[in-house]
């Protein structure tokens, strides 16, 4: 539809509407309108409203990093199953990214079919087997949890350190804690509106409540970013976690494995 850096969101939406109207009225779309990147934008605008913000952001990441470098400039109708297999094979070094990119490409192809840009039932992603990967998750032992607690107590106080402490105390996901608003916390519980498993309520232990009760309410966000109006950035949390896990002697432990260990313990 054009250079995203040279047009506003309003202009892009208007262009997408005109493109879809032409297709529905049986008028042939231009070569530019039938390129994969143009069809992808139409698909994202159509399906994005049904995706959670985090899902939309991740899908755009896979589109930008994994899909467009290979398929940019290709006519959507000309992409074959062999093309998709070659692309998928090229991502063998990053099997997780490959597996997560495939459904995104499939959505784009289904959108092309729905808009008459590909023959019905011609999705080239169909039947391509995903990479198998071993379950890398591991659970922390009591001794490792104790070392983590010591590292958190000795770390320089910050909102990111408190986020990690709450992960260990609640079993919530990092995105759930990182994006908490004060309106989500009341009566000793937090309401997770954007939980991966649908909205849910988490009752807090005394230790977890003490963490939140000790914070100043200077922003709608419980853990506000230092230089923006949003919550602490995911990258900032990742940097702090890298230092904490090194101090605790847990260099092979991912942040995600704190919450799954706590969830398992609470089950």
C-alpha positions in Angstrom: 0.0 0.0 0.0 3.0 2.3 0.1 5.9 3.3 2.4 4.6 3.1 6.0 7.1 5.8 7.0 5.6 8.2 4.4 1.9 7.8 5.2 -0.3 8.3 8.2 -2.5 5.5 9.8 -5.6 7.3 8.4 -4.1 7.3 4.9 -3.2 3.6 5.1 -6.7 2.7 6.3 -8.2 4.7 3.4 -6.0 2.9 0.9 -6.9 -0.5 2.4 -10.6 0.3 2.2 -10.2 1.4 -1.5 -8.3 -1.8 -2.3 -10.8 -4.0 -0.7 -13.7 -2.2 -2.4 -12.0 -2.7 -5.8 -11.6 -6.4 -5.1 -15.2 -6.8 -4.0 -16.5 -5.0 -7.1 -14.5 -7.3 -9.3 -12.0 -4.7 -10.4 -8.5 -6.0 -10.8 -6.1 -4.8 -8.1 -2.9 -3.2 -9.1 0.4 -5.2 -9.0 1.4 -3.1 -5.9 -1.8 -4.0 -4.1 -1.3 -7.7 -4.6 2.2 -7.8 -3.2 2.5 -9.9 0.0 3.4 -6.9 2.1 0.3 -5.0 1.0 -2.0 -8.0 1.6 -0.3 -8.5 5.0 -1.3 -5.0 6.0 -4.9 -5.7 5.0 -4.9 -9.0 7.0 -3.4 -7.3 10.1 -6.0 -4.6 10.0 -8.8 -7.1 9.7 -7.6 -9.6 12.3 -5.6 -7.3 14.6 -8.8 -6.0 16.2 -9.4 -9.5 17.5 -5.9 -10.0 18.8 -4.7 -8.9 22.2 -2.2 -6.0 22.0 0.7 -8.4 23.0 -0.3 -10.9 20.3 -0.6 -8.1 17.7 2.9 -6.8 18.6 4.5 -10.3 18.4 2.8 -11.1 15.1 4.1 -7.8 13.6 7.5 -8.7 14.9 7.4 -12.1 13.1 6.1 -10.4 10.0 8.9 -7.8 10.0 11.8 -10.1 11.0 11.0 -13.5 9.5 8.4 -13.1 6.7 9.1 -9.9 4.9 12.8 -10.4 4.4 12.1 -13.5 2.3 8.7 -12.6 0.6 8.8 -8.9 0.2 8.0 -7.9 -3.4 6.4 -11.2 -4.2 3.0 -11.4 -5.8 0.7 -13.1 -3.3 -0.8 -15.4 -5.9 2.5 -16.6 -7.1 3.8 -18.0 -3.8 3.8 -21.8 -3.8 4.1 -24.5 -1.2 7.7 -25.0 -2.3 8.4 -21.4 -1.7 7.0 -21.6 1.8 9.0 -24.9 2.5 12.2 -23.2 1.3 11.5 -20.2 3.6 10.7 -22.4 6.5 13.9 -24.4 6.0 15.9 -21.2 5.9 14.8 -20.6 9.5 16.1 -23.9 10.8 18.5 -22.2 13.2 15.6 -20.4 15.0 12.9 -23.1 15.2 10.8 -21.3 17.7 10.6 -18.2 15.5 9.9 -20.3 12.5 7.1 -22.2 14.2 5.5 -18.9 15.4 5.9 -17.2 12.0 4.1 -19.9 10.1 0.6 -19.2 11.5 1.1 -15.5 10.7 2.0 -16.3 7.1 -1.0 -18.6 7.0 -3.4 -15.9 8.2 -2.1 -13.6 5.4 -2.7 -16.4 2.8 -6.2 -17.0 4.1 -6.9 -13.3 3.9 -5.7 -13.3 0.3 -8.1 -16.2 -0.5 -11.0 -14.4 1.2 -10.3 -11.3 -0.9 -10.1 -13.2 -4.2 -6.4 -12.8 -4.6 -5.7 -16.6 -4.3 -7.8 -19.6 -5.3 -9.9 -21.0 -2.5 -8.1 -23.8 -0.6 -4.7 -22.8 -2.1 -3.0 -21.8 1.2 0.7 -22.8 0.6 1.3 -23.1 4.4 -1.0 -26.1 4.6 0.6 -29.4 5.4 4.0 -28.1 6.3 5.2 -29.7 9.5 6.5 -27.5 12.3 9.9 -28.0 13.9 9.9 -30.3 16.9 11.6 -28.9 20.0 12.3 -30.3 23.4 10.6 -28.8 26.4 13.3 -26.5 27.7 11.4 -25.4 30.8 12.9 -26.4 34.1 11.8 -25.9 37.7 13.9 -24.2 40.3 14.9 -26.2 43.4 14.3 -24.9 46.9 18.0 -24.1 47.1 17.9 -22.1 43.9 14.9 -20.2 45.0 16.8 -19.3 48.2 19.7 -18.0 46.2 17.3 -16.0 44.0 15.7 -14.5 47.1 19.2 -13.5 48.5 20.1 -11.9 45.1 16.9 -9.9 45.1 17.4 -8.7 48.7 21.0 -7.6 47.9 20.1 -5.9 44.5 19.8 -2.2 44.2 16.2 -1.3 44.9 14.1 -0.7 41.7 10.7 -1.3 40.3 12.1 -4.1 38.1 13.5 -5.9 41.1 10.1 -5.7 42.7 8.5 -7.1 39.5 10.8 -10.2 39.7 10.0 -10.6 43.4 6.3 -10.6 42.6 6.8 -13.2 39.9 8.4 -15.4 42.5 5.6 -14.8 45.0 2.6 -15.1 42.7 3.4 -17.3 39.7 2.0 -14.7 37.3 3.6 -14.1 34.0 6.1 -11.2 33.7 3.8 -9.3 31.2 0.9 -9.6 33.7 2.9 -8.1 36.5 4.8 -5.6 34.4 1.6 -4.0 33.0 -0.4 -3.9 36.2 -2.4 -0.7 36.9 -3.4 0.5 40.3 -7.0 0.0 39.4 -6.2 -3.7 39.1 -5.1 -4.0 42.7 -7.7 -4.0 45.5 -8.9 -5.9 48.5 -5.7 -8.1 48.6 -6.1 -9.3 45.0 -5.1 -8.3 41.4 -7.3 -8.5 38.4 -5.5 -9.6 35.3 -7.6 -8.3 32.4 -5.2 -9.3 29.6 -4.2 -12.8 31.0 -3.2 -15.4 28.4 -5.9 -17.7 29.8 -8.7 -15.0 29.8 -9.3 -12.5 32.6 -8.7 -13.9 36.1 -8.2 -12.9 39.7 -5.1 -13.7 41.7 -5.3 -13.6 45.5 -2.1 -12.3 47.0 0.0 -13.6 49.9 0.9 -11.2 52.7 4.4 -10.9 51.3 3.1 -9.9 47.9 0.6 -7.4 49.3 3.5 -5.8 51.3 5.4 -5.3 48.1 2.5 -3.4 46.5 1.4 -1.5 49.7 4.9 -0.1 50.0 4.8 1.6 46.6 3.9 5.2 45.9 1.0 5.9 43.5 2.7 8.3 41.2 1.3 6.9 37.9 -1.7 4.9 36.7 0.9 2.1 36.3 2.1 0.2 39.3 5.5 -0.1 37.7 5.9 3.0 35.5 8.7 3.5 33.0 11.3 6.1 33.9 11.1 8.0 30.6 7.7 7.4 29.2 4.0 7.3 30.1 3.8 3.5 29.9 4.9 0.6 32.1 8.5 -0.6 32.5 9.7 -1.9 29.2 10.2 -5.6 28.6 13.8 -5.0 27.6 14.5 -3.1 30.8 13.1 -6.0 32.8 15.2 -8.4 30.8 18.4 -6.5 31.5 17.8 -6.5 35.2 16.9 -10.2 35.2 20.2 -11.0 33.5 22.1 -9.3 36.4 20.0 -10.9 39.1 20.3 -14.4 37.7 24.0 -14.0 37.4 24.3 -12.9 41.0 22.2 -15.9 42.0 24.2 -18.4 40.0 21.2 -19.1 37.8 22.6 -18.2 34.4 20.6 -20.9 32.5 17.3 -19.9 34.1 14.8 -17.8 32.1 12.4 -15.3 33.7 9.5 -17.5 32.6 10.8 -20.4 34.7 10.2 -18.4 37.9 6.5 -18.2 37.4 6.1 -21.8 36.2 8.0 -23.0 39.2 5.7 -21.1 41.5 2.6 -22.2 39.6 3.7 -25.8 40.0 4.3 -25.3 43.7 0.9 -23.8 44.1 -0.9 -26.5 42.2 
